[in-house]
Amino acid sequence: MQRTSIFLSMIPTILLAMAAPLAAQDYKFTIPTSQPWTDTGVDLQPGSVLAISASTNQASGGGGCDPAGVPSGSNSSSLPITSAPAGALIARLQETAPPTLVGASQQFHVPQAGHLFLGINTAGEPPCQGSFSVKVHITPEATPANGTAPSSAESLNGNSAQKPAQPSASDSQNKSAAGEKEVKDIKGALSTAAQTWLTGQFGGATPTAPGSPTAAAVPGGASAPASAAVATSQTLKLSNLQLDSQLRSHIDSLPRRVNDQLKNQGDMVNFVMVGSLQKLQEALTAADWHPADKDVKESVLKAAIETYQKKAYLAMPMSELYLFGRVQDYGYEQAEPYAVVASRHHFRIWKAPFQWNGQDVWVGAGTHDIGFEKDQRNGKVTHKIDPAVDGERDNIGATLQKIDKVKSLTYYLPPDPVQDARNATGGGYHSDGRILVVILH
């Protein structure tokens, strides 16, 4: 656990010292019409101006789709926005905010801190198959370039008459976990990282995606008790087939939690992947997961060099945890550029000592870092995790289901599930106890 203590101990001071007014940022996303909502991973700061423009992604075969909407026989009264055409691009700026129409282009004034979700105005089956190419431009100033700020009510209802800012031609350079991102100003990006750290220290966890179902039934052989039902942070397309009895038996035999080198129990085992090492690595790479660096000294030098070259360092080392009597075989992470020091999605994964149907089985423990806190074992600084750990389990599944390398996703509730516990550093967490089983193609 000492591998990252020096690295972490300097981070809050560095981030806060370098914090400055935010620079404008550009994002680029591919939004599928096949799912109601997509979490962009973009946090919104109060007073900023959000300009969104969208077009049909011809490469996805969505020639019949239009972000402005398409004719549909769907009952308009069941649509998220009844006054808007079916299939139109919509957005939410906060978890509990009502959806607002984006269409081909729209501009919003952000009245309070939030999180951007992009979705499709549909109920049930989408009116067309394909995806939208969406560009998002965020300006930190409280007013648009022409000096006229729309009222909060107008902007949130999609009635702003302001013309969206045009994204630059270079906004497809650096890929991030949620899409493609260009960081135009490193100091501004570090300021964003500092605010991410402050949110993790004094605020709450990342909001769950709106419109997500509350899942109580557990496909694959068991049903979760009512107390274990939670609203997942992602909408997963789950298999209706029951898990094979042999695979269920193997999962039942797994340790429920990992431990540190002192045998302190820690994070829960919350997902399993089935497939060869090559399939595993190809799937994770396609889903934009980055292998974590293992050497702290080399990682510090690498981070400095990549920062100097205006590249995003996304491979910060992880502490070593144990399962099956050994440290993780691999560690993977996702994060916004430069915010990786304060906030990251990450997991550790071990090859199981058994196979199923002649295929390797990989056992993982995923958590979402949201800031820093005191390590209860030694008083040093360590990462603080989002206590709602099911959100990271579902985030892993959501990133994988977006690529064409997953055969099925299934929840399974094993005997003696972990529902309330503490990790090895003393931070508490809670779960519905289910394990996400991912079968790779």
N, C-alpha and C positions, 0 to 999 in steps of 0.2 A: 504493500500500500504506500511505500515511500516513493514509488516511481514518479508520481506526479505532484508530490507535496511542494517541492521547490517551485515547479512550474506554476502551480495554482496560487501559492502564497503571494506572488507578485502581481497577479492579474487584476484584482480590484483597484489597487492604486494606479496601475498603468492605465486602465480603462478610464477611470474617473479623471485622471490628469489630462488625458488626451481628448476628453469629451468636448465637443464643439457643436455649433448649430448644424443640423443635418443637411447633407447635400441631397439634391434630387436623385432619385433612383428609378431605374427602369427594370421591368420584369417582363418575361414572355412565357406564356403557358399554353398548353394544349388541353382544352376542356372537352371531355367526351360527352356526347348526348345520352349515353347509356346509363349514367348514374345521376341522381338528383342533385348532389352537391359535391364539390371538390374543395378540399382545404388547401389554399394556396401556400400556407405557411408564412404569410405576410402579416406582421403586426402593424396596426395603424396608430399613429400618434395624433393627439388632438391638435386642431388648427391646420393640419396638412390638407392639401388638395389632391384628390384622387381622380385621374383621368384614365378612362378605360375605352379601348377601341377593339373591335372584334371583326373577324371575317371567317368565311367557311374554309376549313382545312381540306382542300381538294385531295391532298395525298391520302387522307383517311377514307376516301370513297364517299364523302358526305356531300356530294354535289346537290342533293335535294334539301340540305339543311341551310338555314339562314339565321344568323344571330338575332335578326329582327323578328323572327317567327315564321311559321309556315301554316297554311290551311290545314285544319285538323278536325276530325269528327268528335274529338274529346269533349266531354261536358265541361264548359268553361268554369262552372261553379266549383269544380273540384281542383282547379289549378291553383298553385301557390299565389299567383297574381291573377285574379279573375278578369281584370280589365285589359290584360296584355295577351298577345297572340301565343298560342301553344308553341313550344320549342324555342322561344326567345331566350336570350342570355339574361340571367338575373343575378343579383348579388345580395349579400348580407354584410354589414359592416360591424356587427356585434353578434354575439351568440343568440341573444333574445330579441334582436331587432327584426321587424318585418322585412320580407324580401322586397327589393326594389328593382325596377326594370333598367337594364343596361342597353339591350338591343345592339345595334351596330356601333354605337358610341355614346358615352355619357360622362359627365364630370360631377364629382361630389365634393362637398366640404365636410371634413371629418370633425364632428363636434366634440367627441370624446374618444379616449383610447379604445381600440377595438381590434378585430381580427378579420381579415378578408376571406370570405367564402364566395366562390362563383358556382352558379348552378343553372339548371335548365327549367323553364316554366312548363312542367309536365306533371301529369298524375298517372301513374301506371306506366304503360308502354310508351316510350318516346315517339313523337310523331315522325321522326326520321332517324337514320343511323349515320353516324359520322362524328366529327368533332369540330371545334372552333379554335382558331388561332387567336389568342387574346394577348394584347399588349397593355401593360399597366404602367402609368407614369405617376410618381408621387413627388409632389413639391412640398417642402416643409413649411413654406410661408403660409400665413393665414388667409391670404387673398390670392386669386389667380393673377396672371401676368397683366391683365387689363385693369387690375385694381378693383374689380367689383366682385365681392364675395356673395354667393347665393346664401339665403337663409338656411339654417339647419333643416327646417321642415321641407323646403323645396328640394334640397340636395338629397335627402334621404328618401323622398318619394319619387326621385328620378325626374323632377320637373325643371332642373336647372337648364337655363338657356345658354350657358357658357360653352364655347367650343373646346373640345378636349385638346390638350397639348399633343403635338405629334411626337411619338417616340422616335428616337434617333435610329439611324440605319445600322448602328453597331450594337443594338441591344440584344444580340443573340450570341455573345461571345462566351461568357463564363456560365457553365451550368451549375445550378444549385439543386437542393433536394426536391424543391417543388416545381422547378421549371428552369428557365434560363435567366441569368441575372448579370448585369454589368454594374460593377461598383465604380462609379466615376471618381470618387474621392475617398481615399483610405481613411483620412481623419474623420470624415463623416461616418464611414462604416464602423470605425472604432467607437464613435459616439453612440451609434445604434447598439453596439455590443454593450456599452456601459449602461444604457437604459434597459437592455435585456437583463443585465445583472441586477440592477435595482429592482426591476419587476419581480425577479425571482426571490430577492431578499425580502422585499416588503409587500409584494403583491400576491396574486394568486397564480394558479397553474394555467396552462394554455386552455382556452375554452374548448368544449367539445363541439363537434360539427352540428349545426342545426339540422333538424329533420331526420336525425339518426334514430333507428328503431331501438326500443327497449327489448333486449333479448333475454327471455327466460328459458325457452326451450333449448336444449343442448343436443343438436344432431350428432349422432355417432354413438349413442348408447345410454345417455343419462339425461336427467332433467335437473336444472339448477333450482334450488329452493327460492321462494319468492324474495327472501332477504338477499340473495346473491344476484338478482336481476339488476342490471345497470344499463344506462344509456351509453352505447359505445360511441367512441369519438370518430369512428369512420363507418361508412356503410359498406359492409362486406357481402360479396356474393357467395353464399355458402352452399356446399353440396348437400343434397337431400339424402344421400346414401349413407348408411350406417358404416362406421369404421369396422374394418376386419377385426375379428375377435383376437387374433394373434397380436395385431398391432395394439389393440386396447390393453391386452395383457402386458405387453412390453412397456407401454406408457404407465400403467399402474405400478410397475416395479421401479420406476425412476425415482431418484431423490427429489423431494419437493422443492428444495432450496439449495443454493450454492453456499460456499463458506470461504472465509479468508484463511491466511496461513496459520492463524491462531485457533482455527476451528470454530470461530464465531459464525453462526448461520446468518445469511444475508438475503440477497435478491431471490425471488421465486423463479422457478422454471416455468415459463409461460408460453413457450412455443416449441414445436418440433417440426423439422423439415426432413423429407425423405427424398433421397437422390444422391448421385455420385458427387464427389468433390468438384468435378468439372461443371456439372449442372448447377450446383450450389453457387459457385463463384460466378458463372455466367449470369445466373438469375439476379444475384445481388448487384453485379456491375450494371446490368440493364436497368435495375431499379434505382440506380444512382446512390448506392451505398459505398462508402469509402473504407478500405482497410485501415485500421488504426496503426500508427507507428509504434514500435516497441521500445526504441531507445530514446530516453528523455533528452540526453545531451544532443543527440543528432536532431531530434525534433525541434529543439529550440533554435538551432542553427538553420534548419530547413525553414522554419516559420519566418525567421528574420530575412532569409534570402528571398523567399516567395513574396513577402511583404514589400521588399525593396523592388522586386520585379512587378509589383502591382498584381500579384496572383493571390488567390484565396487559399489559405492553409486550412484544410479540412480533415486532418488526420492526427489530431492530438492524441497522445498515448492514453491508455486505460490502465487502471490498477489491475493487479493479478488476483483473480478469484478462482476457486477450485470446485471441480465436479469430477466424479469418478476418480478422485485422488490426484488430479493434475490440474494445472492452470489451463485457461481457455486455449483452444486450438487457434481461434481467430477472434478478432474484435472488429466490428464494423460500426460506422457512424454516419450521420447526416447532420448538417447544420448550415445556417446562413454564413456566408463568407465573413470571417473575422469574429463572428459571434460564437464560434465553436468553443472559445475559452469559457463562455458563460452559459451557453445553452446548446444542447445537442441531443438528438435522438441517437441512441446507441444500444448495442447488445453484444454479449459474449456468446460464443457457440462452441460446443464440444462434440466430437464424434462419439456416438454411443458404442458400448462394447457388444452390440448385437446388430443384426441386419433384419430387414423385413422384405420378404419376396425377393431376396438376393440383392437388395439395395441398401446402401448406407443410410443410417438414421442419425440426424444431427439434433442436438438438444440445446436450446437457447434460453437466455435470461435477458430480457430487454427492459430498459428504463429510460426515462426522459430527464436529462439534467436541466434544471431551471434556475440555477444560481449556486451559491456557496453557503456552507454552514460549518459549524464546529464538529470535528470528528470526536465522538464521545469516548473513544479509546485512548487518544493521546493529546487531545486539545488542539491539534493542527487543523488547517483549513482543508475542506474536502467538498466535493460536489454535493449539492442538494438535489434530490430527485422529486419529481412530481409524485405525490403519494398515491394518486389514482393510476396505478401501474397498468391497468387494463388498457388505458389509452395508448401506451406504447406498443403493447401486444397487437392491438388493432391497427396501429399505424404501420407496423411491419407488414401485416397482411394486406393493407390497402396499397402500399407501394408495390408489392409483388403482384397483386391482381391486375395492375395496370399494364403489365407486360405479358407477352404470350409465351411464358415459360412455366406457368402454374396449371396443373391439372385439376386440383381441387383444394378448397379451404374448408375445414371442419372444426367446430368447437368440440372439446371433450372434457367432461368433468370427472377427474379421477377420484378414487377414495381419499379421504382425509385431505381435502383441498386447502390450500393456503388462502385465507381471507383477510386476516389482520396480523401483521408482523412488523419487524424492524430489520433494516439491512445491517450489514456488518459495522457500519459507522454510527449506528444508533438512530437513523432517520426512520420514521414510521411510514408504512404504506398499507393500502387495502386493495382487495381484489374480489371478483366473484368466484375465483378459484379455477376458472376454466383454462385449458391449454388449447392453443390454436395449432391444428395439425395441417401442415402444408405439404401436399404431394406435388413434386416437380415433374415437368414433362421429361 
